[in-house]
Amino acid sequence: MATQPEISSTEEPPRGRTRPNMVWPFPPRERPDLPDHEPATLAEYLRTAPLDAVDIADPLWWENDVEGVFLKRLRDEAPVHFNEVNAARHRGFWSVTRWEDIMAVDTNHQAYSSEASLGGITLFDMDPDFIMPMFIAMDPPKHDVQRKAVNPIVSGPNLAGFETLIRERTAEVLDGLPRGEVFDWVDRVSIELTSRMLATLFDWPQEQRRKLTYWSDISTSDPELPGNPSKEERQTILMGMLQEFMALWNERVNAEPKTDLVSMLAHNPATRNMPPMEFMGNLVLLIVGGNDTTRNSISGGVYFLNKNPTEYDKLRANPALVESMVSETIRYQTPLAHMRRTALEDTILGGKHIRKGDKVVMWYISGNRDERSIEDPDAFIIDRKRPRQHMSFGFGIHRCVGNRLAELQLKILWEEILKRFDRIELIEEPERVPSAFVKGYKKMMVRIPA
């Protein structure tokens, strides 16, 4: 992208690097200020390092669950802050960390675009050689008509129809869990329940449901992280996903319309003539959207209740608090930590000059901890006066289309848990996803007392 002209201002001097770029990923054992990966050490570094020396996008912070230390500093000291550390990796971006500023960006699609051709909706630009348009990465009017194509999947009647099925499956999964043994809650419950629901939404074979989870993880993985598929491998895997779904598309476009997502896309005039890459993009959106919010909130609920035993006691004493506990879990977890926009024009945000073409990252996870808008935001309180006051689902035209289904799945899960188990014990700290986008869990070992 061409360099934007400078804006003269005493408030915002021209940006430019005056120090060498830091190495990514950080090699902690080679740096005296980061002797190891211990969260306490990393948190102390984030408390004391110059703001312009920290790349909040570095996955090191997120897999150690210490990113909140730095996000609070940004809220207090520089709520609209330009990050150019590791700019060669992500081109530099504005971090927006306060509730009101995030709302201002999220509800103004005239000034801030989601378009895939401009980079899309995550901090890292879409690969220009592998752009996957999807309706969340579109602006009106195309966004609106494509979103309407899948809206019926979460209509009132559909949700009512899903409720019995969700409860039956939840009961089956919970009744199959071992008692008195240590097991991985992420695999046995979080992934299992969400993959079953995803397969239902797509009318995908249940025996192949874990493919959907795999594709979700691949689509949000960072190809530069050790152990992850390379960019080329990732593209090959996603093209394989597209090929499998094209077989379903060809089958359903020539059949009577049904209530699954593939059939809805195939029969709606706004989406039936999508190019293959656009179909792939919308598949990725719907798979990730149906997977990550619910999956990581299922795990987060167990984790937060263990870390806040008074709240766990409160829930056991009054199961009617399940609904508000679910909303509090979604706020506290913030399963998708950020969304990104691209400025369509030169503008001012929080007293800072945003230039046309700049990346603007809305840190939902920070807005959900902003004490200017939420009382006592760092506390996990299951009976808050306004439990639904959070931005985990976004705002404006891009608010998560499946938010009511996610809440229903979580509500049913905890109703069924409370019928069966006095408690679920956390055995050790979970393994977290090394990502500044998906705020999630890879493994969480628990035990249900015999």
MOZI-V52968 format. One record per residue. N is the residue number from 1. RES is the residue in one small letter. PSI is psi as a letter, one per 20 degrees, with the letter a starting at -180 (NA if undefined). D_CENTER is the distance of its C-alpha to the mean C-alpha in whole Angstrom. Layout:
n = <N:N>
res = <RES:RES>
psi = <PSI:PSI>
d_center = <D_CENTER:D_CENTER>
//
This chain:
n = <1:2:3:4:5:6:7:8:9:10:11:12:13:14:15:16:17:18:19:20:21:22:23:24:25:26:27:28:29:30:31:32:33:34:35:36:37:38:39:40:41:42:43:44:45:46:47:48:49:50:51:52:53:54:55:56:57:58:59:60:61:62:63:64:65:66:67:68:69:70:71:72:73:74:75:76:77:78:79:80:81:82:83:84:85:86:87:88:89:90:91:92:93:94:95:96:97:98:99:100:101:102:103:104:105:106:107:108:109:110:111:112:113:114:115:116:117:118:119:120:121:122:123:124:125:126:127:128:129:130:131:132:133:134:135:136:137:138:139:140:141:142:143:144:145:146:147:148:149:150:151:152:153:154:155:156:157:158:159:160:161:162:163:164:165:166:167:168:169:170:171:172:173:174:175:176:177:178:179:180:181:182:183:184:185:186:187:188:189:190:191:192:193:194:195:196:197:198:199:200:201:202:203:204:205:206:207:208:209:210:211:212:213:214:215:216:217:218:219:220:221:222:223:224:225:226:227:228:229:230:231:232:233:234:235:236:237:238:239:240:241:242:243:244:245:246:247:248:249:250:251:252:253:254:255:256:257:258:259:260:261:262:263:264:265:266:267:268:269:270:271:272:273:274:275:276:277:278:279:280:281:282:283:284:285:286:287:288:289:290:291:292:293:294:295:296:297:298:299:300:301:302:303:304:305:306:307:308:309:310:311:312:313:314:315:316:317:318:319:320:321:322:323:324:325:326:327:328:329:330:331:332:333:334:335:336:337:338:339:340:341:342:343:344:345:346:347:348:349:350:351:352:353:354:355:356:357:358:359:360:361:362:363:364:365:366:367:368:369:370:371:372:373:374:375:376:377:378:379:380:381:382:383:384:385:386:387:388:389:390:391:392:393:394:395:396:397:398:399:400:401:402:403:404:405:406:407:408:409:410:411:412:413:414:415:416:417:418:419:420:421:422:423:424:425:426:427:428:429:430:431:432:433:434:435:436:437:438:439:440:441:442:443:444:445:446:447:448:449:450>
res = <m:a:t:q:p:e:i:s:s:t:e:e:p:p:r:g:r:t:r:p:n:m:v:w:p:f:p:p:r:e:r:p:d:l:p:d:h:e:p:a:t:l:a:e:y:l:r:t:a:p:l:d:a:v:d:i:a:d:p:l:w:w:e:n:d:v:e:g:v:f:l:k:r:l:r:d:e:a:p:v:h:f:n:e:v:n:a:a:r:h:r:g:f:w:s:v:t:r:w:e:d:i:m:a:v:d:t:n:h:q:a:y:s:s:e:a:s:l:g:g:i:t:l:f:d:m:d:p:d:f:i:m:p:m:f:i:a:m:d:p:p:k:h:d:v:q:r:k:a:v:n:p:i:v:s:g:p:n:l:a:g:f:e:t:l:i:r:e:r:t:a:e:v:l:d:g:l:p:r:g:e:v:f:d:w:v:d:r:v:s:i:e:l:t:s:r:m:l:a:t:l:f:d:w:p:q:e:q:r:r:k:l:t:y:w:s:d:i:s:t:s:d:p:e:l:p:g:n:p:s:k:e:e:r:q:t:i:l:m:g:m:l:q:e:f:m:a:l:w:n:e:r:v:n:a:e:p:k:t:d:l:v:s:m:l:a:h:n:p:a:t:r:n:m:p:p:m:e:f:m:g:n:l:v:l:l:i:v:g:g:n:d:t:t:r:n:s:i:s:g:g:v:y:f:l:n:k:n:p:t:e:y:d:k:l:r:a:n:p:a:l:v:e:s:m:v:s:e:t:i:r:y:q:t:p:l:a:h:m:r:r:t:a:l:e:d:t:i:l:g:g:k:h:i:r:k:g:d:k:v:v:m:w:y:i:s:g:n:r:d:e:r:s:i:e:d:p:d:a:f:i:i:d:r:k:r:p:r:q:h:m:s:f:g:f:g:i:h:r:c:v:g:n:r:l:a:e:l:q:l:k:i:l:w:e:e:i:l:k:r:f:d:r:i:e:l:i:e:e:p:e:r:v:p:s:a:f:v:k:g:y:k:k:m:m:v:r:i:p:a>
psi = <p:q:p:q:q:q:p:p:q:h:h:n:q:p:q:q:p:j:q:q:q:q:q:q:q:p:n:h:i:j:p:h:i:m:h:a:j:p:h:g:g:h:g:h:g:h:h:i:q:q:h:j:i:p:o:i:i:p:i:g:h:h:i:j:l:j:h:h:g:h:h:g:g:g:g:h:h:m:h:o:p:p:p:j:p:k:h:h:h:j:j:q:q:p:p:o:i:q:g:h:h:g:g:h:g:h:j:m:i:h:h:o:q:j:p:h:i:i:h:b:j:r:h:p:q:q:p:h:j:l:p:n:q:q:h:h:l:q:r:q:i:h:g:g:h:h:h:h:h:i:h:h:h:k:r:g:h:g:g:h:h:h:g:g:g:g:g:g:h:g:g:g:g:h:i:j:q:q:p:j:q:p:r:o:h:g:g:h:g:g:g:g:g:h:h:g:g:g:h:g:h:i:l:q:p:h:i:k:h:i:h:g:g:g:h:g:g:g:h:j:q:o:i:i:p:p:i:q:q:r:g:g:g:g:g:g:g:h:h:g:g:g:g:h:h:h:g:g:g:h:g:h:h:j:r:q:p:a:j:r:g:g:h:g:h:h:i:p:h:i:i:i:k:q:q:g:h:h:g:g:g:h:g:g:g:h:g:g:h:i:g:g:g:g:g:h:h:g:g:h:g:g:g:h:h:h:i:m:h:h:h:g:g:g:g:h:h:n:i:i:j:g:g:h:h:g:g:h:g:h:g:h:g:m:h:o:h:r:q:q:r:p:p:i:r:p:r:p:p:k:j:q:o:p:q:p:i:q:p:o:o:o:n:h:h:g:h:i:j:o:i:h:h:p:p:l:h:i:q:o:o:i:l:q:h:m:h:j:n:r:k:h:j:a:r:b:h:j:p:p:h:k:h:h:g:g:h:g:g:h:g:g:g:h:g:h:g:h:h:g:p:h:r:o:p:p:h:r:p:r:p:q:p:m:p:j:f:o:n:a:p:h:q:o:p:r:p:o:p:NA>
d_center = <27:30:30:30:33:34:34:37:36:37:33:31:33:33:30:31:31:33:32:31:28:26:26:22:21:23:26:26:30:31:31:33:30:28:30:28:24:25:22:25:26:23:22:26:25:23:25:28:27:27:24:25:25:22:19:16:14:16:14:17:16:13:14:17:15:17:15:16:19:19:17:19:22:20:20:24:25:24:21:21:21:22:21:23:23:22:23:24:21:18:21:21:18:19:16:16:16:18:17:20:19:16:17:20:18:15:19:21:20:24:23:20:19:16:18:17:21:20:17:14:11:10:12:14:16:16:19:22:24:21:20:18:18:16:16:13:15:18:20:22:25:23:20:21:24:21:19:22:23:20:20:23:21:19:23:25:27:24:22:26:27:23:24:27:26:22:25:27:25:23:27:27:25:25:29:29:27:30:32:33:31:28:25:21:19:16:18:21:19:15:15:19:18:15:17:20:18:16:20:21:19:20:24:23:25:24:26:24:20:19:19:16:14:16:15:11:12:14:12:9:12:14:18:19:18:21:21:18:20:21:21:24:23:19:21:23:21:19:23:24:21:22:26:25:23:26:29:27:27:31:32:30:31:35:34:34:31:29:26:23:21:23:26:24:23:27:29:27:30:27:25:28:29:25:26:25:22:21:21:19:16:16:16:13:11:12:12:8:8:11:10:6:6:10:10:9:10:14:14:13:16:18:18:18:21:23:22:23:26:28:25:25:29:28:26:29:31:30:28:28:25:22:21:20:19:16:15:16:14:11:12:13:10:7:4:2:5:7:8:12:15:19:22:24:27:28:27:27:24:25:28:27:28:25:26:26:24:22:18:17:13:12:11:9:10:13:14:13:16:18:22:23:21:21:23:23:19:19:21:19:22:22:24:23:25:22:19:17:17:14:11:8:9:10:14:17:17:13:13:11:14:13:12:16:16:13:15:18:17:16:19:22:20:21:25:25:25:27:30:30:29:30:27:25:26:23:25:24:21:18:17:13:11:12:10:9:6:4:6:8:12:14:17:18:22:24:27:28:32:35>
//
